Amino acid sequence: MSLLLWWSLYYPVSISPLTEATSTQPACSPQGAFELPGFSAQGDFLMGGIFPLHYRVELPAESQGPGCVAQTMRLAVEEINQSEQLLPNHTLGYKIFDSCATPVTALRAVLAVLNGHSEEQSPMCSGASPLIAMVGESGSSQSIVLSRTLQPFRIPMISYFSTCSCLSDRKEYPTFFRVVPNDDYQVKAIASLLQRFGWKWIGVIREDHDYGHFALQGLKREIENTDVCLAYDEMIPKDYSRERVLQILEVMRHSTARVVIVFSGEGELYPFLKEFVKQNITGTQWVASEAWVTANVLAETYPFLDGTIGFAIRSGKVPGLRDYLTLMPPCSGQETLLEQHSAYMNTSSPRVAYNVYKAVYAIAHSLHNLLHCQAGAGPFHNRSCAHSTNVHPWQCINKWDAIPSYDLINWQRGPNGGPRFVTVGLYDGSKASGKELAIQEEKIVWSHFCHQMSLTCRISHDCLTHTKFLSSFSLFFCVDSIDCHECPEDYWSNADGTMCIPKVVEFLSHDAMGIALTVIAVVGACLTVSILAVFLHHRTTPIVRINNSELSFFILLSLTLCFLCALMFIGEPTSWSCMLRHTAFSITFSLCISCILGKTLVVLAAFTAARPGNNIMKWLGPKQQRVIIFSCTLVQVLICAAWLIASPPYPSKNIQDQRSKIILECSVGSQLAFWCVLGYIGLLACLCFILAFLARKLPGNFNEAKFITFSMLIFCAVWISFIPAYVSSPGKYTVAVEIFAILASSFGLLFCLFAPKCYIILLNSQFTFDLL
């Protein structure tokens, strides 16, 4: 089975497409990792090296080409092979690949090394790999992929720059080691730096990789119990999007936080800063993570970063590195290395390269100890030693722990105008609490925005300003204009930001709006009862009898209940009112529409029965009418019963729509049940409308079907308009919209069905069918 197929089955990874790289060297392609020409050598033991020499995004030409780190690995291997003290009579071989700073290309590279051939020539497994150990990668996401791939083969991997704290999990990554401290120590150092300079109000920009995610988590943990407040946290997209970057820059522009911490590699940060320059945002104090604090390409390209401060891994001396680089052939044959990249030849204090150097020597010393093991004093079972002619990769596994210390770096300009990374302090994690950070403040050169550590940069503006910015999130108030404290959920920062005050509680109470709706509902109910009294008083008259007095009484009774149920929507929500308001309204409306449906069927049947041989009226007698009304209403009762049993409405506090208010409302519990209730009422109304429309050609002197059609048109129009208004209305207005829909549809039914009849009964003493 192909190793790539095997890996994808057990360790799936999200693969992003690579963009074309620009370089004098062959660029990475989506089809495979780039094996560096001349960057391989045979030996008794094979080491793999994977380094990000190209990026998915376009960087300046001077940043491309074989990196110093890859050359450092070659130098270390050649030194060891020439040494008479370390691994005598044995040689190390190596094969170096370019990962293009992406997990998928790093995966292809390690599979090529494991297969023992170039990637193009070995798509399938070709037997056991001679690989003894792997040096790489710089990115934590790439290292996670590589470690998981090598783990089943028990091949140790030593990273020279992957600092994600997630990789410290020995159960998850038992064969992963590194010569750099993990980010748990870096975020402690950054938190100490913030406290030292009194920076209480900060923003964070991070890359969309494990490195950025875990670094942010660690920083939040470190500042949790301090007086440092996080203004915003924005993420540079993994696949560069100018639209998303502009959104991030807009947040930075409007934030009062002037101290910005960036957890990102230079490849992701370069295009972000390119857009930052165009937006002309000023007054930012940058705090760099170790991933880019010594990135020469950024320092040379963006002078506005002068004054940046951040922690870097400790530097060290790599003997002979400068001379070795000078002897290397130029990249294209057209330029010298010095012309190609000035930072390439700057080996006075190599940091990343020094860690590569240490990683190679760590592997060599481990092999040396295995091969020169004394019988009976070995590290394995029964104190045995490894066989000198058959060393397995897992036998090289040792516990390498890096010392948790960092140099504090300040970006300055040299006499010639070039960038300089000046060490202005030290963080030593092994020292006692409170004594880890030592800073030589007199050496620091701040940007012209923060010259001489002005008040603006030192405390990032008065904390009251912070609170005004944060008031849109109702989170913080301040004491003594410095310390920010989180307000409880039901409280809000006052206008001055000095204390927490209770949020305004909002619901549809008996205020002006509530009283107006109450009056309208009561008037509607009283008017309906009055019409019912008129019909009862004149129940023996032809107009009442011919309009099916029993159904008319049922309709008027249900309309009275519809008006009254609107009153349950007014006032502070309780458990009982929330359950009753929707169920009572739905059942009473279903009863009303069912009665109108029964009346429509009777009207339609009465004139159809006049045709010879048609006896349909015997199926629509009083009993049958009651069965229709009862059955149609029972369906709604069953829906409401299921609703109340499964997920009933309940009172809730809404603090999301308006953060300055607490909106008391009735949550419907089950959205499905709520819309089923409304849908069933709509179904009855549509059916009633269709039947009344079919009866429109009845004899001209009988207008009942026309009145029913018009009433259903008004009813449907009101409730169709209700849906968008209900969804878009904020706070108590949502309830007001629902009450309005109930009252409007009730008045529509009342006037359309009964106003003409009341006119005839009360104002026209001479009854004729023409007035019907």
ZAMARGU-4260 file (C-alpha; in steps of 0.2 Angstrom, whole numbers, plus 5000, padded with zeros to 4 digits):
<rodrens>
0) 5000/5000/5000 | 5006/5018/4996 | 5013/5026/5012 | 5003/5042/5007 | 4987/5031/5006
5) 4991/5023/5022 | 4994/5040/5031 | 4978/5047/5024 | 4967/5033/5031 | 4974/5034/5049
10) 4979/5053/5050 | 4967/5063/5039 | 4973/5081/5036 | 4964/5096/5028 | 4974/5100/5013
15) 4974/5118/5006 | 4980/5121/4988 | 4997/5129/4986 | 5000/5145/4977 | 5014/5146/4965
20) 5030/5152/4973 | 5042/5164/4965 | 5061/5160/4967 | 5077/5158/4958 | 5075/5140/4964
25) 5062/5128/4958 | 5046/5132/4967 | 5036/5120/4977 | 5021/5113/4967 | 5005/5104/4973
30) 5011/5088/4965 | 5026/5085/4977 | 5039/5092/4989 | 5055/5100/4982 | 5070/5089/4985
35) 5085/5101/4985 | 5098/5097/4972 | 5115/5093/4980 | 5106/5092/4997 | 5108/5073/4999
40) 5123/5062/5004 | 5125/5044/5007 | 5131/5037/5024 | 5129/5023/5036 | 5115/5031/5045
45) 5102/5042/5035 | 5095/5058/5043 | 5080/5067/5035 | 5079/5086/5035 | 5063/5096/5031
50) 5064/5115/5030 | 5052/5128/5024 | 5063/5136/5010 | 5048/5143/5000 | 5031/5149/5006
55) 5013/5148/4999 | 5012/5166/4998 | 5024/5177/4988 | 5039/5185/4997 | 5052/5196/4990
60) 5065/5188/4979 | 5079/5191/4992 | 5070/5180/5005 | 5070/5165/4993 | 5084/5152/4989
65) 5092/5139/5000 | 5091/5144/5018 | 5104/5145/5031 | 5096/5132/5041 | 5098/5119/5027
70) 5116/5123/5025 | 5119/5122/5043 | 5113/5104/5043 | 5125/5100/5029 | 5139/5109/5039
75) 5135/5099/5055 | 5134/5082/5046 | 5151/5086/5037 | 5159/5091/5053 | 5153/5075/5061
80) 5159/5064/5047 | 5176/5072/5048 | 5177/5070/5067 | 5188/5057/5075 | 5180/5058/5092
85) 5161/5058/5087 | 5155/5042/5077 | 5172/5037/5072 | 5172/5024/5058 | 5154/5028/5054
90) 5146/5042/5043 | 5130/5051/5042 | 5120/5053/5026 | 5106/5066/5024 | 5092/5070/5012
95) 5084/5087/5013 | 5067/5093/5007 | 5058/5109/5006 | 5041/5109/5014 | 5035/5125/5007
100) 5028/5128/5025 | 5013/5118/5022 | 5008/5101/5031 | 5004/5092/5015 | 5020/5096/5006
105) 5029/5091/5022 | 5020/5075/5022 | 5025/5071/5004 | 5043/5075/5009 | 5043/5063/5024
110) 5035/5049/5013 | 5049/5051/5000 | 5062/5049/5014 | 5053/5034/5021 | 5052/5026/5004
115) 5070/5028/5002 | 5069/5035/4984 | 5064/5052/4977 | 5045/5055/4978 | 5042/5054/4960
120) 5051/5037/4958 | 5043/5029/4973 | 5024/5030/4974 | 5023/5013/4983 | 5031/5006/4998
125) 5048/4999/4993 | 5053/4991/5010 | 5061/4996/5026 | 5068/5014/5026 | 5086/5017/5032
130) 5080/5033/5040 | 5087/5034/5058 | 5080/5051/5063 | 5072/5067/5056 | 5077/5085/5059
135) 5062/5097/5056 | 5050/5106/5055 | 5049/5124/5060 | 5030/5126/5059 | 5020/5117/5073
140) 5006/5111/5061 | 5019/5103/5049 | 5028/5095/5064 | 5011/5088/5070 | 5009/5079/5053
145) 5027/5073/5052 | 5027/5066/5070 | 5011/5057/5067 | 5018/5049/5051 | 5034/5044/5059
150) 5026/5038/5075 | 5021/5021/5069 | 5039/5017/5063 | 5045/5024/5080 | 5057/5036/5071
155) 5062/5050/5082 | 5060/5068/5076 | 5069/5083/5083 | 5061/5100/5079 | 5072/5116/5079
160) 5058/5128/5079 | 5041/5121/5083 | 5035/5128/5099 | 5017/5124/5101 | 5013/5118/5118
165) 5002/5104/5111 | 5017/5094/5105 | 5023/5092/5123 | 5009/5078/5125 | 5020/5063/5127
170) 5005/5051/5124 | 5000/5060/5108 | 5018/5063/5102 | 5030/5050/5110 | 5043/5051/5096
175) 5043/5070/5095 | 5057/5081/5103 | 5064/5098/5101 | 5078/5109/5106 | 5067/5125/5109
180) 5056/5128/5124 | 5037/5126/5121 | 5025/5141/5120 | 5019/5139/5138 | 5035/5148/5143
185) 5034/5161/5129 | 5017/5167/5134 | 5023/5168/5152 | 5037/5179/5146 | 5025/5190/5136
190) 5013/5191/5151 | 5028/5197/5162 | 5033/5210/5148 | 5015/5217/5148 | 5015/5219/5167
195) 5033/5226/5167 | 5028/5241/5155 | 5010/5243/5162 | 5002/5238/5145 | 4984/5234/5151
200) 4975/5235/5135 | 4981/5224/5121 | 4975/5216/5104 | 4981/5199/5097 | 4984/5194/5079
205) 4987/5176/5076 | 4989/5164/5062 | 4976/5150/5058 | 4987/5136/5063 | 4990/5126/5079
210) 5004/5137/5084 | 4992/5152/5084 | 4978/5143/5092 | 4987/5136/5107 | 4998/5152/5109
215) 4982/5162/5112 | 4975/5150/5124 | 4991/5150/5134 | 4991/5169/5134 | 4973/5171/5140
220) 4977/5158/5154 | 4992/5169/5159 | 4983/5186/5159 | 4967/5179/5167 | 4970/5184/5185
225) 4980/5200/5180 | 4974/5218/5176 | 4978/5215/5157 | 4962/5216/5146 | 4961/5208/5129
230) 4953/5221/5117 | 4951/5209/5102 | 4958/5193/5095 | 4959/5192/5076 | 4965/5177/5065
235) 4975/5179/5048 | 4966/5167/5036 | 4976/5151/5032 | 4972/5154/5013 | 4975/5173/5011
240) 4959/5183/5009 | 4961/5202/5006 | 4943/5204/5011 | 4946/5196/5028 | 4962/5205/5031
245) 4953/5222/5028 | 4941/5217/5041 | 4955/5213/5053 | 4963/5230/5049 | 4946/5239/5052
250) 4945/5232/5069 | 4963/5238/5073 | 4959/5255/5066 | 4944/5258/5077 | 4952/5250/5093
255) 4960/5260/5107 | 4972/5246/5110 | 4989/5251/5104 | 4999/5236/5109 | 4997/5222/5097
260) 5004/5204/5100 | 5007/5194/5084 | 5008/5175/5085 | 5012/5171/5067 | 5026/5165/5055
265) 5034/5177/5043 | 5026/5169/5028 | 5008/5172/5034 | 5013/5189/5042 | 5021/5197/5026
270) 5006/5199/5015 | 4996/5205/5031 | 5008/5219/5034 | 5009/5223/5016 | 4990/5227/5017
275) 4993/5236/5034 | 5005/5249/5026 | 4991/5253/5013 | 4978/5257/5026 | 4990/5270/5034
280) 4986/5264/5052 | 4998/5272/5064 | 5003/5272/5083 | 5005/5253/5085 | 5017/5245/5097
285) 5021/5228/5090 | 5025/5213/5102 | 5033/5199/5091 | 5032/5181/5095 | 5048/5170/5093
290) 5042/5165/5076 | 5045/5182/5067 | 5055/5192/5080 | 5071/5190/5070 | 5063/5189/5053
295) 5075/5200/5043 | 5064/5201/5027 | 5051/5209/5038 | 5063/5221/5046 | 5070/5226/5029
300) 5053/5228/5020 | 5043/5237/5033 | 5052/5251/5042 | 5037/5255/5052 | 5040/5240/5063
305) 5055/5249/5071 | 5053/5248/5089 | 5045/5231/5089 | 5049/5221/5104 | 5048/5202/5107
310) 5056/5186/5114 | 5068/5176/5103 | 5075/5159/5106 | 5093/5160/5113 | 5107/5163/5100
315) 5123/5152/5099 | 5139/5151/5089 | 5140/5139/5074 | 5159/5138/5071 | 5164/5141/5053
320) 5146/5144/5046 | 5150/5160/5038 | 5165/5153/5029 | 5155/5138/5024 | 5141/5149/5016
325) 5154/5159/5007 | 5160/5143/4998 | 5143/5138/4993 | 5138/5140/4974 | 5127/5154/4970
330) 5108/5150/4967 | 5106/5155/4949 | 5124/5157/4943 | 5120/5176/4941 | 5123/5183/4958
335) 5133/5180/4974 | 5125/5175/4990 | 5129/5192/4998 | 5120/5201/4984 | 5105/5188/4985
340) 5101/5191/5003 | 5111/5201/5016 | 5103/5191/5030 | 5109/5175/5023 | 5127/5180/5027
345) 5123/5187/5044 | 5129/5173/5055 | 5135/5183/5070 | 5121/5176/5081 | 5111/5163/5072
350) 5096/5157/5082 | 5086/5145/5071 | 5102/5139/5063 | 5110/5136/5079 | 5095/5125/5084
355) 5097/5115/5068 | 5115/5113/5073 | 5111/5107/5090 | 5098/5094/5083 | 5110/5086/5072
360) 5123/5084/5085 | 5110/5078/5097 | 5106/5063/5085 | 5125/5060/5082 | 5128/5059/5101
365) 5114/5047/5103 | 5120/5036/5089 | 5138/5037/5096 | 5132/5032/5114 | 5123/5017/5106
370) 5138/5011/5096 | 5150/5013/5110 | 5139/5005/5124 | 5147/4994/5137 | 5140/4977/5139
375) 5130/4976/5155 | 5128/4995/5156 | 5116/4998/5141 | 5099/5007/5142 | 5088/4993/5136
380) 5081/4977/5144 | 5093/4968/5156 | 5105/4983/5153 | 5108/4977/5136 | 5116/4987/5121
385) 5110/4990/5103 | 5118/4979/5090 | 5131/4989/5082 | 5127/4983/5064 | 5108/4984/5067
390) 5103/5000/5075 | 5085/5004/5075 | 5077/5021/5075 | 5068/5019/5092 | 5084/5015/5101
395) 5090/5033/5097 | 5075/5040/5107 | 5081/5051/5122 | 5072/5064/5132 | 5078/5081/5126
400) 5072/5096/5136 | 5076/5113/5131 | 5080/5126/5144 | 5065/5138/5145 | 5075/5155/5142
405) 5073/5168/5129 | 5082/5184/5123 | 5072/5200/5123 | 5074/5208/5106 | 5071/5226/5101
410) 5071/5231/5082 | 5082/5246/5079 | 5091/5254/5064 | 5110/5253/5062 | 5121/5267/5056
415) 5119/5262/5038 | 5100/5262/5040 | 5099/5243/5040 | 5089/5233/5053 | 5097/5227/5069
420) 5090/5215/5082 | 5097/5221/5098 | 5096/5210/5114 | 5089/5221/5128 | 5084/5208/5141
425) 5082/5190/5146 | 5069/5179/5152 | 5074/5164/5162 | 5060/5152/5166 | 5071/5142/5178
430) 5072/5157/5191 | 5061/5160/5205 | 5044/5168/5202 | 5044/5187/5199 | 5063/5186/5195
435) 5062/5178/5178 | 5062/5194/5167 | 5077/5206/5167 | 5077/5221/5155 | 5089/5235/5151
440) 5077/5248/5147 | 5090/5261/5143 | 5095/5250/5127 | 5077/5250/5120 | 5073/5261/5105
445) 5055/5264/5103 | 5046/5269/5087 | 5043/5288/5084 | 5025/5285/5090 | 5031/5278/5107
450) 5047/5289/5109 | 5054/5288/5126 | 5040/5277/5132 | 5027/5290/5132 | 5011/5288/5142
455) 5002/5283/5126 | 5012/5268/5124 | 5016/5264/5142 | 4998/5262/5148 | 4989/5261/5132
460) 4977/5276/5136 | 4967/5278/5152 | 4957/5263/5157 | 4941/5273/5156 | 4944/5275/5137
465) 4945/5256/5137 | 4929/5254/5145 | 4920/5266/5133 | 4926/5254/5119 | 4921/5239/5129
470) 4904/5246/5134 | 4897/5239/5118 | 4901/5222/5125 | 4895/5225/5143 | 4910/5217/5150
475) 4921/5228/5160 | 4921/5243/5173 | 4937/5251/5180 | 4943/5255/5197 | 4956/5269/5199
480) 4956/5272/5180 | 4968/5257/5178 | 4961/5240/5183 | 4947/5233/5172 | 4935/5221/5180
485) 4921/5210/5172 | 4903/5214/5176 | 4891/5200/5181 | 4879/5194/5167 | 4865/5205/5173
490) 4875/5221/5175 | 4882/5234/5163 | 4896/5247/5164 | 4890/5264/5168 | 4893/5279/5157
495) 4909/5284/5166 | 4915/5266/5167 | 4917/5267/5186 | 4905/5254/5192 | 4893/5240/5186
500) 4874/5245/5186 | 4860/5233/5183 | 4854/5231/5165 | 4837/5238/5160 | 4825/5224/5160
505) 4813/5225/5145 | 4796/5216/5142 | 4779/5221/5135 | 4772/5229/5151 | 4757/5239/5154
510) 4766/5255/5148 | 4759/5266/5134 | 4760/5253/5121 | 4754/5239/5132 | 4739/5249/5138
515) 4734/5254/5120 | 4734/5235/5115 | 4724/5231/5131 | 4711/5244/5127 | 4710/5238/5109
520) 4708/5220/5114 | 4695/5224/5127 | 4685/5234/5115 | 4685/5220/5102 | 4679/5208/5115
525) 4665/5219/5121 | 4660/5223/5103 | 4659/5204/5099 | 4649/5201/5115 | 4637/5215/5110
530) 4635/5207/5092 | 4632/5190/5101 | 4618/5199/5112 | 4610/5206/5096 | 4610/5189/5088
535) 4603/5181/5103 | 4589/5194/5105 | 4585/5193/5086 | 4587/5174/5085 | 4569/5171/5079
540) 4571/5183/5064 | 4574/5176/5047 | 4591/5184/5044 | 4598/5176/5060 | 4590/5159/5056
545) 4595/5159/5038 | 4613/5162/5043 | 4614/5146/5053 | 4612/5154/5070 | 4621/5140/5079
550) 4637/5142/5069 | 4636/5161/5071 | 4635/5159/5090 | 4651/5148/5089 | 4660/5160/5078
555) 4656/5175/5090 | 4661/5165/5105 | 4678/5160/5098 | 4681/5178/5092 | 4678/5184/5110
560) 4691/5172/5116 | 4703/5177/5102 | 4702/5195/5108 | 4704/5190/5126 | 4719/5179/5123
565) 4729/5194/5117 | 4729/5200/5135 | 4740/5185/5140 | 4754/5192/5129 | 4755/5208/5140
570) 4765/5208/5156 | 4781/5199/5163 | 4782/5181/5156 | 4779/5167/5168 | 4779/5148/5165
575) 4760/5148/5164 | 4758/5163/5154 | 4771/5157/5141 | 4762/5140/5139 | 4745/5147/5139
580) 4747/5162/5127 | 4752/5152/5112 | 4741/5137/5115 | 4725/5147/5119 | 4727/5158/5104
585) 4730/5143/5092 | 4715/5133/5099 | 4703/5148/5099 | 4708/5153/5081 | 4706/5135/5075
590) 4689/5134/5083 | 4684/5151/5074 | 4691/5145/5057 | 4683/5128/5059 | 4666/5136/5062
595) 4668/5147/5046 | 4674/5132/5036 | 4658/5123/5042 | 4647/5138/5037 | 4656/5139/5020
600) 4652/5120/5017 | 4634/5123/5021 | 4632/5138/5010 | 4640/5128/4996 | 4630/5113/4999
605) 4613/5122/5000 | 4613/5128/4983 | 4621/5113/4975 | 4607/5103/4983 | 4594/5113/4973
610) 4599/5103/4958 | 4588/5088/4954 | 4593/5071/4962 | 4606/5079/4973 | 4604/5075/4992
615) 4620/5082/4999 | 4612/5091/5013 | 4608/5075/5022 | 4627/5074/5025 | 4629/5092/5031
620) 4615/5092/5045 | 4618/5100/5062 | 4626/5084/5069 | 4638/5083/5054 | 4643/5102/5056
625) 4647/5099/5074 | 4658/5084/5070 | 4667/5095/5057 | 4670/5109/5069 | 4675/5097/5083
630) 4687/5086/5072 | 4696/5102/5065 | 4698/5109/5082 | 4704/5093/5090 | 4719/5092/5077
635) 4725/5108/5084 | 4722/5103/5102 | 4733/5087/5099 | 4747/5097/5091 | 4747/5109/5106
640) 4746/5094/5118 | 4762/5086/5110 | 4770/5103/5110 | 4767/5106/5129 | 4773/5088/5133
645) 4789/5087/5122 | 4796/5105/5123 | 4784/5118/5130 | 4787/5137/5129 | 4796/5144/5144
650) 4802/5161/5150 | 4819/5166/5146 | 4832/5181/5147 | 4838/5187/5130 | 4855/5196/5132
655) 4861/5193/5115 | 4851/5205/5104 | 4854/5220/5114 | 4869/5219/5126 | 4863/5234/5136
660) 4847/5226/5140 | 4839/5210/5147 | 4824/5206/5137 | 4812/5195/5146 | 4802/5184/5133
665) 4794/5168/5130 | 4805/5155/5121 | 4794/5144/5110 | 4803/5129/5116 | 4800/5119/5100
670) 4802/5130/5084 | 4794/5115/5074 | 4779/5115/5085 | 4776/5134/5084 | 4777/5134/5066
675) 4766/5118/5065 | 4752/5128/5075 | 4753/5143/5064 | 4754/5132/5048 | 4738/5122/5053
680) 4728/5138/5056 | 4734/5144/5039 | 4729/5127/5031 | 4711/5129/5038 | 4710/5147/5032
685) 4716/5143/5014 | 4704/5128/5013 | 4690/5140/5019 | 4695/5153/5006 | 4695/5140/4991
690) 4678/5134/4995 | 4671/5152/4997 | 4679/5156/4981 | 4671/5141/4972 | 4654/5148/4979
695) 4656/5165/4971 | 4644/5161/4956 | 4629/5157/4968 | 4613/5167/4965 | 4617/5186/4966
700) 4605/5189/4980 | 4615/5178/4992 | 4632/5187/4997 | 4637/5176/5011 | 4651/5167/5001
705) 4658/5184/4996 | 4659/5190/5014 | 4668/5174/5019 | 4680/5176/5004 | 4684/5194/5009
710) 4687/5189/5027 | 4699/5175/5023 | 4708/5187/5011 | 4711/5199/5026 | 4715/5185/5038
715) 4729/5178/5026 | 4736/5195/5022 | 4738/5199/5040 | 4747/5183/5045 | 4758/5182/5029
720) 4764/5200/5034 | 4766/5194/5052 | 4780/5182/5048 | 4794/5194/5042 | 4788/5207/5055
725) 4789/5194/5069 | 4806/5188/5064 | 4814/5205/5062 | 4806/5215/5077 | 4818/5217/5092
730) 4814/5214/5110 | 4796/5218/5116 | 4791/5223/5099 | 4791/5205/5094 | 4777/5202/5106
735) 4768/5218/5100 | 4768/5212/5082 | 4760/5195/5087 | 4746/5204/5097 | 4743/5216/5082
740) 4741/5201/5071 | 4729/5193/5083 | 4718/5209/5085 | 4719/5214/5066 | 4714/5196/5060
745) 4700/5195/5073 | 4693/5213/5069 | 4694/5208/5050 | 4683/5192/5053 | 4671/5201/5065
750) 4667/5216/5053 | 4667/5206/5037 | 4655/5192/5043 | 4644/5202/5055 | 4644/5220/5051
755) 4632/5218/5036 | 4620/5208/5046 | 4620/5220/5061 | 4616/5234/5049 | 4601/5225/5042
760) 4595/5220/5060 | 4597/5236/5068 | 4595/5249/5055 | 4584/5242/5042 | 4567/5236/5048
765) 4562/5229/5031 | 4571/5213/5028 | 4575/5209/5010 | 4587/5196/5002 | 4594/5210/4991
770) 4602/5218/5007 | 4611/5202/5012
</rodrens>
